[in-house]
């Protein structure tokens, strides 16, 4: 197994056979085709959309956004969507030029230095593991609302209660066992599950929007109010309320993450990155608006505890509401699967370059299934271990969710930052053609302003999310470690990374 960094790799020698233009494109970066290249345009879109998983994340964090922001938290949605579209536009350019697994790691390494790129990949993969755990916890928001028998621990299903937090961990571990098995089987099975799940999610999201809007109890003018907001002041309400949108609109880079398994990735991946984010952002915003308009009451406390599950079952009736919640369960399952897949590809890509402990094992691809088995097991086990925090305190639910967003936002900035420097220096080219002879996706003369705004937005949102607000992260008091959890977790991630690299310099991993 090679121990070079991405910037050091060289193309395979001429005698290395390549069976397709896609494989030869990968060989230009010095990598053989090991993952099975079987994903088309819709499967690539599904990879990005299912990571975002608008139903999973909106249902998981709607209650939090409403509790701290009130109805006005809706307006954080378009702001976050525009900010993330700026980032996605930059990523689309890079996906066209570097169609390689381990997108964030590979892009950052090639735009900056191998060491900087390694830390971007390290932060990203740890963040992805935390996202897997956070997504699995979302089952608690819907399964007990469908049937009380899904409350396996205690009697209180609220995720902010001790019973609800513990039950969320149990349900999450069960889901992780399922997604780990699928991530080991075969990438055709994985693709099929993703495509079916995303199709069901889109249909369900559209139905939810239509039904909520046709059962409106009030006008959209309510979104200008902070009624019931726990956060004082309009600006403060929007800052904390933006957590919901920020958590939803991440993971669109997964379409680039799956480039080595996608046909015509230089052409397909840039478009699916943008369409996955754009469609998920639009659907999510309409669901949030519909929930605010159709809720039976904005002041009875249910919205800030039970969220959208309460709106569906109370406004649409138990039958229709629970049927739609079942669709949300499908979305949560597929989202957890897709996020775990993205983390697996990041581990595989870094290990292939000898950049992780046990690299030889982590970089091994099963030739029959085309799947890296060891990364799937590692991600599943680590995510399950994180879920155990929920047994310690209900505050872990929010701590885990916010931490994963901060990790990904920081990793994104570690790509848009070096990219902006390259643009300013005139070192980033917009030339080149895709697999069909068309021009590569490019921002052209808009590159520098779009890139600069993307970086500024990402850094500001990272600070906003990580800020240790006691009223947000430790409302009950007495748990300082939850208030500072995100900062401490990020610091620990960096310390472990520095320590491992120091040991590796003394005794190279081979």
C-alpha positions in Angstrom: 0.0 0.0 0.0 1.4 3.4 -1.1 2.3 5.9 1.6 2.2 9.0 -0.7 -0.1 11.9 -0.4 -2.4 12.9 -3.2 -0.1 15.7 -4.4 2.7 13.1 -4.8 0.9 10.4 -6.8 1.8 9.8 -10.4 -0.1 8.1 -13.2 0.1 4.4 -13.5 2.7 3.1 -16.0 1.5 2.7 -19.6 1.1 -1.1 -19.2 -1.7 -0.7 -16.6 -4.9 -1.5 -18.5 -7.9 0.7 -18.2 -11.3 -0.5 -19.5 -13.1 2.8 -20.0 -12.4 6.6 -20.3 -13.6 6.9 -16.7 -11.0 4.4 -15.5 -8.3 6.1 -17.5 -9.3 9.4 -16.0 -8.8 7.9 -12.5 -5.4 6.5 -13.6 -4.3 10.0 -14.4 -4.3 10.6 -10.7 -2.4 7.5 -10.0 -5.2 5.2 -8.7 -6.4 1.9 -10.2 -10.1 1.3 -10.6 -11.1 -0.9 -7.6 -14.6 0.4 -6.7 -17.3 -0.8 -9.1 -18.3 2.0 -11.5 -22.1 1.4 -11.8 -23.8 4.6 -10.7 -25.7 6.7 -13.2 -27.0 10.3 -13.0 -30.0 9.5 -10.7 -27.9 7.3 -8.4 -25.4 10.1 -8.1 -28.2 12.6 -7.3 -29.5 10.1 -4.8 -26.1 10.0 -3.0 -26.2 13.7 -2.4 -29.9 14.0 -1.7 -30.1 11.1 0.7 -27.2 12.5 2.8 -29.0 15.8 3.1 -32.3 13.8 3.6 -34.6 16.7 4.0 -37.3 14.7 5.8 -34.8 13.2 8.3 -33.2 16.4 9.3 -36.3 18.7 9.2 -38.2 16.3 11.4 -35.2 15.9 13.7 -34.5 19.6 14.3 -37.7 21.5 13.6 -38.7 21.4 17.3 -35.3 22.8 18.3 -35.5 25.6 15.7 -39.0 26.6 16.8 -38.2 26.4 20.5 -35.4 28.9 20.3 -36.5 31.0 17.3 -40.2 30.9 17.2 -41.9 31.2 13.7 -39.3 33.7 12.5 -36.7 30.9 12.4 -38.1 30.1 9.0 -36.2 33.1 7.6 -32.9 31.5 8.5 -33.7 28.9 5.9 -33.2 30.9 2.7 -30.1 32.5 4.1 -28.5 29.2 4.8 -29.6 27.8 1.4 -28.0 30.7 -0.5 -24.8 30.3 1.6 -24.5 26.6 1.0 -25.3 27.0 -2.8 -22.2 29.3 -2.9 -20.2 26.5 -1.4 -21.8 23.9 -3.6 -20.9 25.9 -6.7 -17.2 25.8 -5.7 -17.5 22.1 -5.0 -19.1 21.5 -8.4 -16.0 23.0 -10.1 -13.7 20.7 -8.1 -15.8 17.6 -8.7 -15.4 18.2 -12.4 -11.6 18.5 -12.1 -10.9 15.9 -9.4 -13.4 13.0 -9.7 -12.0 11.0 -6.9 -13.3 9.4 -3.7 -12.5 11.2 -0.5 -13.6 14.5 -2.1 -12.8 17.0 0.7 -9.5 15.3 1.5 -8.5 15.1 -2.1 -9.6 18.6 -3.1 -8.0 20.3 -0.1 -4.7 18.3 -0.5 -4.4 19.3 -4.2 -5.3 22.9 -3.6 -3.0 23.5 -0.6 -0.5 21.1 1.0 -0.6 17.4 1.8 -0.6 18.2 5.6 -3.4 20.7 5.4 -5.4 18.4 3.2 -4.9 15.5 5.6 -6.3 17.6 8.5 -9.3 18.6 6.3 -9.9 14.9 5.5 -9.4 13.9 9.2 -11.9 16.5 10.4 -14.3 15.6 7.7 -14.3 11.8 8.4 -14.7 12.3 12.1 -17.5 14.7 11.4 -19.1 12.2 9.1 -19.0 9.5 11.8 -20.8 12.0 14.2 -23.4 12.7 11.5 -24.1 9.0 11.1 -24.8 8.9 14.9 -26.9 12.0 14.8 -29.0 10.8 11.8 -29.6 7.4 13.5 -31.0 9.3 16.6 -33.7 10.8 14.4 -35.8 7.6 14.6 -36.8 8.7 18.1 -38.7 11.6 16.6 -41.0 9.4 14.5 -41.2 5.8 15.5 -42.9 6.2 18.9 -45.3 8.7 17.2 -46.3 5.9 14.8 -46.6 3.2 17.5 -46.0 3.4 21.2 -44.4 -0.1 21.1 -41.3 1.5 19.5 -40.7 3.1 22.9 -38.5 0.3 24.2 -37.0 2.2 27.1 -39.3 3.9 29.7 -42.5 5.7 28.7 -41.6 9.3 27.8 -40.8 9.5 24.0 -39.5 13.1 24.1 -35.9 13.1 23.0 -35.1 15.7 25.7 -36.2 13.3 28.4 -34.0 10.6 29.9 -36.3 7.8 28.6 -36.5 9.3 25.1 -32.7 9.8 24.9 -32.0 6.3 26.0 -34.6 4.9 23.6 -33.1 7.0 20.8 -29.7 5.3 21.4 -31.3 1.8 21.3 -33.2 2.5 18.0 -30.1 4.1 16.6 -27.9 1.1 17.2 -30.4 -1.2 15.6 -30.4 1.0 12.5 -26.6 1.1 12.4 -26.5 -2.7 12.3 -28.8 -2.6 9.3 -26.9 0.1 7.4 -23.5 -1.5 8.1 -24.7 -4.8 6.6 -25.9 -3.0 3.4 -22.6 -1.1 3.2 -20.8 -4.4 3.1 -23.1 -6.3 0.6 -22.6 -4.8 -2.9 -22.7 -1.3 -4.4 -25.5 -2.3 -6.7 -27.7 -3.2 -3.6 -26.6 0.1 -2.0 -27.5 2.1 -5.1 -30.9 0.4 -5.4 -31.7 1.1 -1.7 -30.6 4.7 -2.2 -32.7 5.3 -5.3 -35.8 3.7 -4.0 -35.5 5.5 -0.7 -34.9 8.9 -2.3 -37.8 8.4 -4.7 -40.1 7.6 -1.7 -38.7 10.6 0.2 -39.3 13.0 -2.6 -42.9 11.8 -3.1 -43.5 11.9 0.6 -42.0 15.4 1.0 -44.3 16.7 -1.8 -47.3 15.1 -0.3 -46.5 16.5 3.1 -46.1 20.0 1.7 -49.4 19.8 -0.2 -51.3 18.5 2.7 -49.9 21.0 5.2 -50.5 24.0 3.0 -54.1 22.9 2.3 -54.6 22.5 6.1 -53.3 26.0 7.0 -54.6 27.6 10.2 -52.9 31.0 9.6 -51.2 33.1 7.0 -47.4 33.3 6.2 -47.2 36.6 8.0 -46.7 34.5 11.2 -43.1 33.9 10.1 -42.3 37.5 11.1 -43.1 36.8 14.7 -40.9 35.4 17.5 -43.9 34.1 19.5 -42.7 31.7 22.2 -39.0 32.0 21.2 -36.7 31.0 24.1 -33.9 33.1 22.5 -34.3 36.8 23.2 -34.2 39.3 20.4 -34.8 38.8 16.7 -31.1 38.5 15.7 -30.4 35.9 18.5 -33.5 33.9 17.5 -32.4 33.8 13.9 -28.8 32.8 14.8 -29.9 29.8 17.0 -32.9 29.1 14.7 -30.4 28.7 11.8 -29.1 25.5 13.4 -32.0 23.6 11.8 -31.3 24.8 8.3 -27.5 24.4 8.8 -28.0 20.8 9.9 -30.3 20.0 7.0 -28.1 21.4 4.2 -24.9 19.5 4.5 -23.6 16.4 2.7 -24.3 17.6 -0.9 -20.6 16.8 -1.6 -21.5 13.1 -1.4 -22.2 13.1 -5.1 -18.5 14.0 -5.6 -17.6 11.4 -2.9 -19.0 8.7 -5.1 -17.2 9.8 -8.2 -15.1 6.6 -8.6 -18.4 4.7 -8.7 -20.2 7.1 -11.1 -20.2 6.9 -14.9 -19.0 10.1 -16.5 -18.3 11.7 -13.2 -16.7 14.9 -14.6 -20.1 15.7 -16.2 -22.5 14.1 -13.8 -21.2 15.0 -10.3 -21.1 18.8 -10.6 -24.7 18.9 -11.7 -26.0 16.4 -9.1 -24.2 18.3 -6.3 -26.2 21.4 -7.2 -29.5 19.8 -7.9 -29.4 17.7 -4.7 -28.8 20.8 -2.6 -31.3 23.0 -4.5 -34.1 20.5 -4.5 -33.6 19.5 -0.9 -33.4 23.2 0.2 -36.6 24.1 -1.6 -38.5 21.1 -0.3 -37.3 21.6 3.3 -38.2 25.3 3.3 -41.7 24.5 2.2 -42.1 21.8 4.8 -41.0 24.2 7.5 -43.4 26.8 6.3 -46.2 24.3 6.0 -45.6 23.0 9.5 -45.9 26.6 10.9 -49.1 27.3 9.0 -50.8 24.0 9.7 -49.9 23.6 13.4 -53.1 23.5 15.6 -51.4 25.9 18.0 -48.2 27.8 18.2 -48.3 28.3 21.9 -49.4 25.0 23.5 -45.7 23.8 23.8 -46.1 20.8 21.4 -44.2 22.4 18.5 -41.1 23.0 20.6 -41.1 19.4 21.9 -42.8 17.1 19.4 -42.1 19.2 16.2 -43.5 18.2 12.9 -44.7 14.7 14.0 -47.2 16.5 16.2 -48.4 18.6 13.3 -48.9 15.7 11.0 -50.8 13.5 13.3 -52.9 16.3 14.8 -53.7 18.2 11.6 -54.0 15.4 9.1 -55.4 12.7 11.4 -53.7 9.6 12.8 -54.1 7.5 9.6 -52.6 9.9 7.1 -50.2 11.4 9.6 -48.7 8.0 10.5 -48.5 6.9 6.9 -46.4 10.0 6.1 -44.3 9.4 9.2 -43.6 5.9 7.9 -42.1 7.5 4.8 -40.0 9.6 7.1 -38.6 6.4 8.7 -37.6 5.3 5.2 -35.9 8.6 4.7 -34.0 8.3 8.0 -32.9 4.8 7.2 -31.6 5.8 3.7 -29.9 9.0 5.1 -28.0 7.0 7.7 -27.0 4.6 5.0 -25.8 7.3 2.7 -23.9 9.2 5.3 -22.1 6.0 6.4 -21.2 5.3 2.8 -19.7 8.7 2.4 -17.6 8.2 5.5 -16.5 4.8 4.2 -15.3 6.4 1.0 -13.4 9.1 2.9 -11.7 6.4 5.1 -10.9 4.4 2.0 -9.4 7.3 0.1 -7.2 8.4 2.9 -6.1 4.9 3.7 -5.3 4.2 0.1 -2.7 7.0 0.4 -1.3 5.4 3.6 -2.6 8.3 5.6 -4.4 6.5 8.4 -3.6 3.9 11.0 -4.2 0.3 9.7 -4.2 1.8 6.2 -3.6 -1.5 4.5 -6.8 -3.0 5.9 -8.9 0.1 5.5 -7.9 0.4 1.8 -8.8 -3.1 0.9 -11.7 -3.5 -1.5 -13.6 -6.7 -1.9 -13.2 -7.5 -5.6 -16.5 -9.3 -5.8 -18.7 -6.6 -4.2 -16.6 -3.6 -5.0 -17.1 -2.4 -1.4 -14.4 -1.4 1.2 -15.6 -3.7 4.1 -13.4 -2.6 7.0 -14.4 1.1 6.7 -18.1 0.2 7.0 -17.4 -1.7 10.2 -15.2 1.0 11.7 -17.8 3.8 10.9 -20.7 1.7 12.2 -18.9 0.8 15.5 -17.7 4.3 16.2 -21.1 5.8 15.5 -22.8 3.3 17.8 -20.2 4.2 20.5 -21.2 7.8 20.2 -24.9 6.9 20.7 -24.0 5.7 24.2 -23.6 9.4 25.2 -27.4 9.6 25.0 -27.6 7.3 28.0 -25.6 9.8 30.0 -27.9 12.8 29.4 -30.6 14.1 27.0 -28.4 17.1 26.2 -26.2 14.7 24.2 -28.8 14.7 21.4 -28.1 18.4 20.6 -24.4 18.2 21.4 -23.9 15.3 18.9 -26.0 17.1 16.2 -24.3 20.4 16.5 -20.8 19.0 16.6 -21.2 17.1 13.4 -22.4 20.3 11.6 -19.4 22.3 12.9 -17.0 19.6 11.8 -18.3 19.5 8.3 -18.6 23.3 8.0 -14.9 23.6 9.1 -13.8 20.9 6.6 -15.7 22.7 3.8 -13.9 26.0 4.7 -10.6 24.1 4.4 -11.5 23.6 0.8 -13.0 26.9 -0.2 -10.1 28.8 1.6 -7.3 27.2 -0.5 -9.4 27.4 -3.6 -9.9 31.2 -3.1 -6.1 31.6 -2.7 -5.5 29.7 -5.9 -8.1 31.8 -7.8 -6.5 35.1 -6.6 -3.1 33.9 -7.7 -4.5 32.9 -11.1 -3.6 29.3 -10.5 -7.0 27.7 -10.8 -7.9 26.9 -14.4 -11.4 26.8 -15.9 -10.4 25.0 -19.0 -10.9 21.3 -19.8 -13.5 19.0 -21.1 -15.7 16.3 -19.6 -16.3 12.8 -20.8 -18.6 13.9 -23.6 -16.4 16.6 -24.9 -18.3 19.5 -23.2 -16.7 22.2 -21.2 -16.1 21.5 -17.5 -18.4 23.2 -15.1 -17.0 26.6 -14.3 -18.0 29.8 -12.4 -15.9 31.8 -14.9 -15.5 35.5 -13.9 -17.9 34.9 -10.9 -15.4 32.5 -9.4 -13.6 34.9 -7.0 -16.7 36.7 -5.6 -18.7 33.5 -5.2 -15.7 31.7 -3.6 -15.0 34.6 -1.2 -18.7 34.8 -0.1 -18.7 31.0 0.3 -15.7 31.1 2.6 -17.0 34.0 4.6 -20.4 32.4 5.1 -18.8 29.1 6.1 -16.5 30.6 8.7 -19.2 32.8 10.3 -21.6 29.9 10.5 -19.0 27.7 12.0 -18.4 30.3 14.8 -22.2 30.7 15.3 -22.7 26.9 15.6 -19.8 26.3 17.9 -20.4 29.2 20.3 -20.9 27.7 23.7 -24.3 29.1 24.6 -25.3 27.8 28.0 -29.0 28.3 27.4 -28.8 26.2 24.2 -26.4 23.4 25.1 -26.9 23.1 28.9 -30.3 24.5 29.7 -30.7 22.5 32.9 -27.2 23.5 34.1 -24.5 21.4 35.7 -23.2 19.9 32.5 -20.4 22.2 31.5 -19.0 19.5 29.2 -22.1 19.6 27.0 -21.9 23.4 26.8 -18.4 23.1 25.5 -18.8 19.7 23.8 -18.3 21.0 20.3 -15.2 22.9 21.1 -13.8 20.1 23.2 -14.6 17.5 20.6 -12.9 19.5 17.8 -9.9 20.2 20.0 -9.6 16.4 20.8 -9.9 15.6 17.1 -7.0 17.9 16.3 -4.9 16.7 19.2 -5.3 13.1 18.1 -4.5 14.0 14.5 -1.3 15.8 15.5 -0.3 13.0 17.8 -0.8 10.3 15.1 1.1 12.3 12.5 4.0 12.8 15.0 4.2 9.1 15.6 3.9 8.3 11.9 7.0 10.5 11.2 9.0 8.5 13.7 7.6 5.1 12.5 6.0 5.4 9.1 2.9 3.3 8.5 3.3 0.9 5.7 
